[in-house]
Amino acid sequence: MKRLAFFIILAQIILSSAYAGRRDTIPIIHFQLVDATNGKPIPLAHIVNINTKKATIADMLGYFRIPIAVGDTLTVTAVGFHDMKIPSWGQFSLDSLYFPIRLTPRFYEIKEVKITRFGSYQRFIREVASMEMPKSEDEIMQERLEDYFRRSITQMDLKNLPSPSGGFFFGDDWLTRQRQKIESKRIEEQKWDIILKKFSAKIVCDLTGLEGIEAIKFMEYCGFTEGYLLISSDYEVRKMILDKFDVYKNK
C-alpha cells in the first residue's frame, strides 16, 4: 500500500514538472500599443492573457511583453480607448521585433461647468449633478421612433377605422408590425455602420494603395462574410486584409 502511494505521488510530481516545462516554453512576444488615428504610443495600458491569467502593463512608450501561445487571447484596456480582444492563431512569431496594436479612441463629450469667483463647492456639485449628459445613438434613435409613432397616430382618423367585426382590425397588431419593421431597419443600419468602419474601399486604399475598380475587385477577392466582420476586431480585419493582399498581388 505504501509502495502504491509512493508511485502515485511520484507520477503527480513528474506530470506537474512536465506541465510547468511546457508552459515555460511559451514564447514571450513583444508588442506596442498605438493610437489608430495618429500612430502615437499609448502608455500604461493593462494587458491580460485570459487563458494563462498572466497580466502586464505597457510602458510610457506603449511597449510590453507577455507570454502568448496559439489559442490564447489577450485583452487590452486603456483609458480613453475602446477595449480590444486579440486571439492568437499563430500570427505572432519571435523573429519580429514587435507587433503593433492599434486602439480606437473613445470620445466623451460633456458640457463645460462654469465656476464664478463668488461660487462655492456646494454650488459646483449642484451644477455638475444637474448637468445634462449627451445622449447616445440608441437613445436618439428611440426618441425618433417614439416621435414617429406619436405623429403617425395623431394623423390617423381613428373614428373612421373599421370595427373588429368588419373583418379587418387596424390596431395594436398593425402598430406592432410597424415597430418591428422600423426596429429591423435600425438594426440593419447599425450592422452596416459597424462593418463599414472595419472594411471599406477607403480602408483598403489606405492599406494596399488600390483604388477604384481595382479596390472593389480586391474586396470581392477577400470574401469576408458579414458574421466575420461583425465579430472581428478592427486589428484582426486589417491584419487579414494585408495577408490576403500579399497573396492577391502575387497571383
Secondary structure as a PSIPRED ss2 file (coil, helix, strand):
# PSIPRED VFORMAT (PSIPRED V4.0)

   1 M C   1.000  0.000  0.000
   2 K H   0.000  1.000  0.000
   3 R H   0.000  1.000  0.000
   4 L H   0.000  1.000  0.000
   5 A H   0.000  1.000  0.000
   6 F H   0.000  1.000  0.000
   7 F H   0.000  1.000  0.000
   8 I H   0.000  1.000  0.000
   9 I H   0.000  1.000  0.000
  10 L H   0.000  1.000  0.000
  11 A H   0.000  1.000  0.000
  12 Q H   0.000  1.000  0.000
  13 I H   0.000  1.000  0.000
  14 I H   0.000  1.000  0.000
  15 L H   0.000  1.000  0.000
  16 S H   0.000  1.000  0.000
  17 S H   0.000  1.000  0.000
  18 A H   0.000  1.000  0.000
  19 Y H   0.000  1.000  0.000
  20 A H   0.000  1.000  0.000
  21 G H   0.000  1.000  0.000
  22 R H   0.000  1.000  0.000
  23 R H   0.000  1.000  0.000
  24 D H   0.000  1.000  0.000
  25 T C   1.000  0.000  0.000
  26 I C   1.000  0.000  0.000
  27 P C   1.000  0.000  0.000
  28 I E   0.000  0.000  1.000
  29 I E   0.000  0.000  1.000
  30 H E   0.000  0.000  1.000
  31 F E   0.000  0.000  1.000
  32 Q E   0.000  0.000  1.000
  33 L E   0.000  0.000  1.000
  34 V E   0.000  0.000  1.000
  35 D E   0.000  0.000  1.000
  36 A C   1.000  0.000  0.000
  37 T C   1.000  0.000  0.000
  38 N C   1.000  0.000  0.000
  39 G C   1.000  0.000  0.000
  40 K C   1.000  0.000  0.000
  41 P E   0.000  0.000  1.000
  42 I C   1.000  0.000  0.000
  43 P C   1.000  0.000  0.000
  44 L C   1.000  0.000  0.000
  45 A C   1.000  0.000  0.000
  46 H E   0.000  0.000  1.000
  47 I E   0.000  0.000  1.000
  48 V E   0.000  0.000  1.000
  49 N E   0.000  0.000  1.000
  50 I C   1.000  0.000  0.000
  51 N C   1.000  0.000  0.000
  52 T C   1.000  0.000  0.000
  53 K C   1.000  0.000  0.000
  54 K E   0.000  0.000  1.000
  55 A E   0.000  0.000  1.000
  56 T E   0.000  0.000  1.000
  57 I E   0.000  0.000  1.000
  58 A C   1.000  0.000  0.000
  59 D C   1.000  0.000  0.000
  60 M C   1.000  0.000  0.000
  61 L C   1.000  0.000  0.000
  62 G C   1.000  0.000  0.000
  63 Y E   0.000  0.000  1.000
  64 F E   0.000  0.000  1.000
  65 R E   0.000  0.000  1.000
  66 I E   0.000  0.000  1.000
  67 P E   0.000  0.000  1.000
  68 I C   1.000  0.000  0.000
  69 A C   1.000  0.000  0.000
  70 V C   1.000  0.000  0.000
  71 G C   1.000  0.000  0.000
  72 D C   1.000  0.000  0.000
  73 T E   0.000  0.000  1.000
  74 L E   0.000  0.000  1.000
  75 T E   0.000  0.000  1.000
  76 V E   0.000  0.000  1.000
  77 T E   0.000  0.000  1.000
  78 A C   1.000  0.000  0.000
  79 V C   1.000  0.000  0.000
  80 G C   1.000  0.000  0.000
  81 F E   0.000  0.000  1.000
  82 H C   1.000  0.000  0.000
  83 D C   1.000  0.000  0.000
  84 M E   0.000  0.000  1.000
  85 K E   0.000  0.000  1.000
  86 I E   0.000  0.000  1.000
  87 P E   0.000  0.000  1.000
  88 S C   1.000  0.000  0.000
  89 W C   1.000  0.000  0.000
  90 G C   1.000  0.000  0.000
  91 Q C   1.000  0.000  0.000
  92 F C   1.000  0.000  0.000
  93 S C   1.000  0.000  0.000
  94 L C   1.000  0.000  0.000
  95 D C   1.000  0.000  0.000
  96 S C   1.000  0.000  0.000
  97 L C   1.000  0.000  0.000
  98 Y C   1.000  0.000  0.000
  99 F E   0.000  0.000  1.000
 100 P E   0.000  0.000  1.000
 101 I E   0.000  0.000  1.000
 102 R E   0.000  0.000  1.000
 103 L E   0.000  0.000  1.000
 104 T C   1.000  0.000  0.000
 105 P E   0.000  0.000  1.000
 106 R C   1.000  0.000  0.000
 107 F C   1.000  0.000  0.000
 108 Y C   1.000  0.000  0.000
 109 E C   1.000  0.000  0.000
 110 I C   1.000  0.000  0.000
 111 K C   1.000  0.000  0.000
 112 E C   1.000  0.000  0.000
 113 V C   1.000  0.000  0.000
 114 K C   1.000  0.000  0.000
 115 I C   1.000  0.000  0.000
 116 T C   1.000  0.000  0.000
 117 R C   1.000  0.000  0.000
 118 F C   1.000  0.000  0.000
 119 G C   1.000  0.000  0.000
 120 S C   1.000  0.000  0.000
 121 Y H   0.000  1.000  0.000
 122 Q H   0.000  1.000  0.000
 123 R H   0.000  1.000  0.000
 124 F H   0.000  1.000  0.000
 125 I H   0.000  1.000  0.000
 126 R H   0.000  1.000  0.000
 127 E H   0.000  1.000  0.000
 128 V H   0.000  1.000  0.000
 129 A H   0.000  1.000  0.000
 130 S H   0.000  1.000  0.000
 131 M C   1.000  0.000  0.000
 132 E C   1.000  0.000  0.000
 133 M C   1.000  0.000  0.000
 134 P C   1.000  0.000  0.000
 135 K C   1.000  0.000  0.000
 136 S C   1.000  0.000  0.000
 137 E H   0.000  1.000  0.000
 138 D H   0.000  1.000  0.000
 139 E H   0.000  1.000  0.000
 140 I H   0.000  1.000  0.000
 141 M H   0.000  1.000  0.000
 142 Q H   0.000  1.000  0.000
 143 E H   0.000  1.000  0.000
 144 R H   0.000  1.000  0.000
 145 L H   0.000  1.000  0.000
 146 E H   0.000  1.000  0.000
 147 D H   0.000  1.000  0.000
 148 Y H   0.000  1.000  0.000
 149 F H   0.000  1.000  0.000
 150 R H   0.000  1.000  0.000
 151 R H   0.000  1.000  0.000
 152 S H   0.000  1.000  0.000
 153 I H   0.000  1.000  0.000
 154 T H   0.000  1.000  0.000
 155 Q H   0.000  1.000  0.000
 156 M C   1.000  0.000  0.000
 157 D C   1.000  0.000  0.000
 158 L H   0.000  1.000  0.000
 159 K H   0.000  1.000  0.000
 160 N H   0.000  1.000  0.000
 161 L C   1.000  0.000  0.000
 162 P C   1.000  0.000  0.000
 163 S C   1.000  0.000  0.000
 164 P H   0.000  1.000  0.000
 165 S H   0.000  1.000  0.000
 166 G H   0.000  1.000  0.000
 167 G C   1.000  0.000  0.000
 168 F C   1.000  0.000  0.000
 169 F C   1.000  0.000  0.000
 170 F C   1.000  0.000  0.000
 171 G C   1.000  0.000  0.000
 172 D H   0.000  1.000  0.000
 173 D H   0.000  1.000  0.000
 174 W H   0.000  1.000  0.000
 175 L H   0.000  1.000  0.000
 176 T H   0.000  1.000  0.000
 177 R H   0.000  1.000  0.000
 178 Q H   0.000  1.000  0.000
 179 R H   0.000  1.000  0.000
 180 Q H   0.000  1.000  0.000
 181 K H   0.000  1.000  0.000
 182 I H   0.000  1.000  0.000
 183 E H   0.000  1.000  0.000
 184 S H   0.000  1.000  0.000
 185 K H   0.000  1.000  0.000
 186 R H   0.000  1.000  0.000
 187 I H   0.000  1.000  0.000
 188 E H   0.000  1.000  0.000
 189 E H   0.000  1.000  0.000
 190 Q H   0.000  1.000  0.000
 191 K H   0.000  1.000  0.000
 192 W H   0.000  1.000  0.000
 193 D H   0.000  1.000  0.000
 194 I H   0.000  1.000  0.000
 195 I H   0.000  1.000  0.000
 196 L H   0.000  1.000  0.000
 197 K H   0.000  1.000  0.000
 198 K H   0.000  1.000  0.000
 199 F C   1.000  0.000  0.000
 200 S C   1.000  0.000  0.000
 201 A H   0.000  1.000  0.000
 202 K H   0.000  1.000  0.000
 203 I H   0.000  1.000  0.000
 204 V H   0.000  1.000  0.000
 205 C H   0.000  1.000  0.000
 206 D H   0.000  1.000  0.000
 207 L H   0.000  1.000  0.000
 208 T H   0.000  1.000  0.000
 209 G C   1.000  0.000  0.000
 210 L C   1.000  0.000  0.000
 211 E C   1.000  0.000  0.000
 212 G H   0.000  1.000  0.000
 213 I H   0.000  1.000  0.000
 214 E H   0.000  1.000  0.000
 215 A H   0.000  1.000  0.000
 216 I H   0.000  1.000  0.000
 217 K H   0.000  1.000  0.000
 218 F H   0.000  1.000  0.000
 219 M H   0.000  1.000  0.000
 220 E H   0.000  1.000  0.000
 221 Y H   0.000  1.000  0.000
 222 C H   0.000  1.000  0.000
 223 G C   1.000  0.000  0.000
 224 F C   1.000  0.000  0.000
 225 T C   1.000  0.000  0.000
 226 E H   0.000  1.000  0.000
 227 G H   0.000  1.000  0.000
 228 Y H   0.000  1.000  0.000
 229 L H   0.000  1.000  0.000
 230 L H   0.000  1.000  0.000
 231 I H   0.000  1.000  0.000
 232 S C   1.000  0.000  0.000
 233 S C   1.000  0.000  0.000
 234 D H   0.000  1.000  0.000
 235 Y H   0.000  1.000  0.000
 236 E H   0.000  1.000  0.000
 237 V H   0.000  1.000  0.000
 238 R H   0.000  1.000  0.000
 239 K H   0.000  1.000  0.000
 240 M H   0.000  1.000  0.000
 241 I H   0.000  1.000  0.000
 242 L H   0.000  1.000  0.000
 243 D H   0.000  1.000  0.000
 244 K H   0.000  1.000  0.000
 245 F H   0.000  1.000  0.000
 246 D H   0.000  1.000  0.000
 247 V H   0.000  1.000  0.000
 248 Y H   0.000  1.000  0.000
 249 K C   1.000  0.000  0.000
 250 N C   1.000  0.000  0.000
 251 K C   1.000  0.000  0.000
